[in-house]
Amino acid sequence: MRQLIIFLFLLLPVVLPAQPKTIKGRIVDASGQQGVAYTNIGIEGTFYGTASDVGGFFELKVPEEFFPGNLYVSAVGYQNLVLALNDLFEKEFVRIPLQVQTYQIEGVDVEARSRVLFRLIRTAARKVPENYLAGPVGLTFYYQEEEQVNDSSLRKREAIVEVYDESGYRSPSVVDAYQHRHYRFTQVKRNFDARLSADGQTGFDELLEMDVVRLSNTILNEGLLNDYDLKLEGMTAFEGDSVWIVSYKTGKPGLAHSGDYFARRMDGKIYILKKNDAVIRHECVIEADRNNSQNRSLFTDEREQQQVRYHFTGIYRRHDGRYMVSYLDCDKTYVNPRGEQVTRVRKAHALEIQRQPVALYGRDYFEDTSFAEDFWSDFKQPE
């Protein structure tokens, strides 16, 4: 009987847990075949996803919970595309062509259309306290920072950062954010030794300032709004509603308009939900003659960072009926005083939101946190 039971057991199918599957590919313009930079790529109906790089290349690990499902691809100026995940899993490398899309507001002349867009952004700015979480609120971020000089080895810092925002989005402004946002590094892993003070310097503070909704600056500063040229790039679907995609640029890309003391070019896009005027995404490209290494908003006479160019993104998700920043990133290139090309990438993923947080005070502009092997061996990096 025992042998029979073992024999029957061996005949049963072995069920193994499904493993994440990876999709690698490139987003291209269907007519010219050049890469489409910063395309939004995600699982349809969710916030889970990634973006293509400057050449249109991307890589996305898809957890089993999204099998089967669809990949949603959208880029400003192109038609949205939905593809079955199962079809993509079968290919080692996928090439996804996007068709150019033109948008119009039917029956509305150019001058009237412009007034519509200005009113849309002005309303979104005024409704920030209504649409976003008020404080006190706590955020736990997984922070990544990578830096490469020419072809040298990559310096990498990973960290867990606790943020305490005393007022949240109740009274958004640059001053309020500076006074009421505090943070500390609680866990850190580096592939280099922090021997000098410069090694301990992080770019997290500058990255936080790219939460334009919290600071109510740049394109969301009502007092400066008339200095921007606005254009409706298109509309897409999200959360069962339409999203306005508005591009902007300004001929006055100084500190007040861009947050960068030496900016000479600024182009951006802002994504606004039609149903409640909430900003759910913002992205911007800035070029500057130079930057202060401490923060792009500061003046400098030094040649710390020259020929600066960077692209940053902010994404906002719903929590308890209101929105909160969930992701920030910045890809930056510049020339250092030795004439070397520096590439710096920073990303912050919100892991947790606390509605009754423990109060923190101060900011860790420099970190010297000890490495805790037990923590990092158990930590699961967000996609």
N, C-alpha and C positions, 0 to 999 in steps of 0.2 A: 504493500500500500504506500509506504514512504517513497519508493522509487517512482510510483505512478504519479504522486503529487508533484514530485520534482520535475517529472517529464511534462506534466500539464502546465506547470509554472513557466517552463522554458518556452512553451508554445505561445504564451501571452505576449502581446506587443509591449515593448519597452517604451514608456512615455517619458521623454526628457523635456525639461523646461526650455521653452523657446529662447533663443539667444538674440540679442539686438543685431540688426542687419544694417550694413553701411552702404549708402549710395554715394558714389563719387561721379563727378561730371563737370560740365561747363555749360553756362547759359550764354547763348549767342544771338546776335541779331540775324533774323532769318534772311534778310536781303544781302547784308554785307559779310556775315559770318564772323564779325569781330565780337569779342566778349562783351557782355553787358554787366557792368560793375554794380555791386551793392544791390543785387536782386534779392527780394524777399522770398525765401524758400521755406515752406513749413507744411505741417500736417493740417489738412483742411479741417476747419472748425476748432482749432486749438491755437495756443500761442507757441507751441513747440516748433522750433525751426532754427534756421541759420540765415546767413546772407552770403552771396558770392563775393569774392575778393575783387580787386581792381581789374583783374583779367577775366572775370566771369567764372572762375573756378570755385567749386564748393565741395564739401564733404559733410554728410549728415548721417549720424547714427540713429536708427529708428528703433525704439524699444518695442517689445512684443505687444504691449498694450494697445498699440496703434495698428496691429495687423488684423484684418486687411484694412486698407484705408486709401486715401488719396493724397497726393502731393500737390500743394497749391503754390503756384509760382506767379509772382507779380513784380513788375518793375514800372516805374513812372515812364510814360510814353509808349508802353507796349500793352498788347492785349493780355489779360490774365489767362492762365493756363492751368488745367487740372489733369493730373495723370495718375493712373492706378499704381500704387506702390508695388504690387506683385509683378507688374511688367518691368519695373525698374530694377527690382531685386535680381532679375535674371541676367542683367548686363553688368560687365566688369566696369565699364565707363560709359556714362550716358551723355549725349550731346542734345541739349534742349533748345530748339530755336523759338524765338519769340517774334511775333508779328507786330509791326509798328501800328500804334493806335492813335488817332487824332480825336480830340474831344471838343465839343462845342456846347454852349448853353443856348439852345434853340430860341430864336426870337428875341435875343437880348443883344444890344449893341455893345461895342467894346467898352465905352465909358460906363454904361450901366453895369456890365459884368464886373468891372473893377470895383465899383461901389459894393457889389454883393460880396466880393472876396474880402474887402476891408472890414465890412460889417461882420462877416463870419469869424475872422480872427479876433476882432475886438470883442465879440460876444464870448468866444472861447476863453480869452484872458479874464474877462469879468466873472465868468462862472467857475473859475478854478476853485475858490473856497467851497462851492456847492458840489463840485464833481469829485474832489480829491479828499483824502483822509486828513482830518485835523489832528493835531497832537494832543498829548504826547504819544509818540509812536516809535517803536524800535525796529530796526532792520538788521538782519544778519546777511552780510555779503561774502561770497567767495570771490576773491580778487586775484587776477592774474596780471603779471607785468613781465614783458619780454623786451630785451634790448640787444641789438646787434650793430656792431661797428664794422663797416665794409664787409669782409668775408670772415671776420673773427667768430669765435664760438659764441653761442647764444647765452646771454645772462637771463635767468628766469627767477622770478619770485612768485610764489603762491601764498595766499594768506586768507584767514578768516577775519573779517572786520565787523565789529559791532558798532552800529550807528544809533545814536539817540537824538531824535528830533522833537524838541520840546513843544513847538507850535505846529509842526506839520505844514499843511498847505492852507492853514487858516488865513494867514496874512502874507502871501508870497512876495518876497522882495530879496534883493541881494543882501541888504543889511540884516533882515530877519533871518535869512539862512545862515549867515556868518555868525550871528549871535546865538542862535538856538540849535544849530546842528553840531553835535560832538561825536567823536569816534575814537576807537582804540583797536589796535591789532592784538588779537588774542592767540592766534596760531600762525606760524610762518614756516615755510619751507623754501630754501634757496639753493641754487647750484653754485653759489659763490660765497666767500667770506665777507662779512660787513666789517672791514677793518677801519675804513675811513668814514667820516661823517657823510660824505657824498654817497657811500654805499648804502647807508641807512635811509636816505631820502627816497620817498615814494611819490608816485604821481596820483595817489588816491584823492587828495584834496582837490586838485585840478579837475579830475574826472567828475567829482561830485558837482562841480560848478557847471557841468554840461547838462544838468537837470534843469532845463530852461523853464519848465512849468513851476518848479519850486522857487526859482529865483525871479520869475516873472520878468525876464530880461530879453534882450535881443528882439526877436520877432514878436514876442508877447508883451513888449513894452508899448503900451498904448500911446505914450507921448512921442514915440519915435516911429510909429507905424507908417506915417505918411512918407517917410524917407525910403520905403521899400517899394520895389516893383513886384506886383503879384501876378501870377498866372495859374489858372486852373489846369492842372496836368491830367486830371482824370478822377474817376470815382471807382471804388471797389467795394466788395461786400465784407462785412465783419460783424459778428454777434447779431446776425439777422437784420442788419441795417446797412445803410450806405455810409461810406467814408469818403469825405472830400480830401483830395490830394492837391495841395496848393504849393507851388514852388515860389521862391522869392529870391531877390538879390537887391543889393543897395550900392549906390555910388559913394556911400559914407561908411566904409567898413572899419571905423575906429573902435575905441574901447567901449563906448556906450552902446554901439550897435552890435558888436560881435563878441564882446568880452575879452578881446585880444588887443593889447596896447598898440601893437605895430601892424595890425591886419591891413592888407591892401586889396583883398578880394574876399567876398563872402557870398556863397550860394547855398540855398537850403530848400528843404521840403518839410511840410508839416501835414500830418494826417489827423483829420478832425471828424469825429462821429456826428452824423447828421441828427440822430435822435436826441442827443443831450449836449452837443457842442464840446465834448471832452477830447482833448488831445491824447491820442493813443500811441503816436510815434513822431519823432522828430529826427532829422538828419541834416548834416551841414558840412560843407567843405570850406576851409579857410586857408588862405595863403598870407604869409607875413614875411617882412624883410628879416626880422629877428624876433626871438622870444627870450624872456628871462627864464633861466633854468628852474627857478623856484615856482613860478606860476606865470602863465601867459598874460595875465592881467597886469603884471608889474612892469615898471619902466626899467631899462638897463642901458648902460653905455658899453657894456662888454659884448664880445662876440661869442657868447655861450651857445646860442642856437641861431644859425643863419639859414636863409633860403628855406623857410619853414612851410610845410604843407601838411594838413591833417584833415581827416574825415572822422566825425563822431556821430554817434547814434544814441538816442534815448527811447526806451520802450516802456509803456505804462499798462498795468493790468488791473482788473477789477478785484477788489478785496472788501468783503462786507458791504457790498453795494456801492463802493466808491473806488477811485483809482489811486494807484501808488506806483512810483517808479520801480521797475522790476529788472531793468538791464541797462547798462551804460557801457559804451566802448569808444575807443579813440585809437586810430592808426595814424602815426605821425612820423614824418621824415624831416631831417634837417642836416646841416653841415656844422660840425663842431669846430672849435678854434684851431685844430690841427688839419682842417680841410677834409676830414673823413665824413663819409655818409653814414648817418645814424638812422636806424629804423626802430621805432618804439611802439609796441602794441600794449594797450591796457584794456581790461575787461572786468566788469563787476556784475555778477549774477546775484539777485536777491534770493536767498535760501528760505528766509522766514520773516514774517512780520509779527511783531508783538504789540498788542493793543494796551497792555499794562506793563511797559518796560521798566527796567531798572535804570535810574537816571545816571548819565555819564556827564563828565565835564572835562573840557580840553580836547585837543586834537593831537594825534600821533603823526606829526609831520615827518619825523624820523622814527624808524622802528629798529629795535635791537632784541626782538622776541626770540627766545630759545626754541630750538626745534624739538617737537614732541613726536617721537617716532610712532608711539601707540596711536595717537590721533590720526596721523596721516595714513597709517596702514589700514585703518578702518574707514577712512573718508572716501565717499563716492563723489567723484567730480561731476558737476552738472554738465549736460550737453550744450 
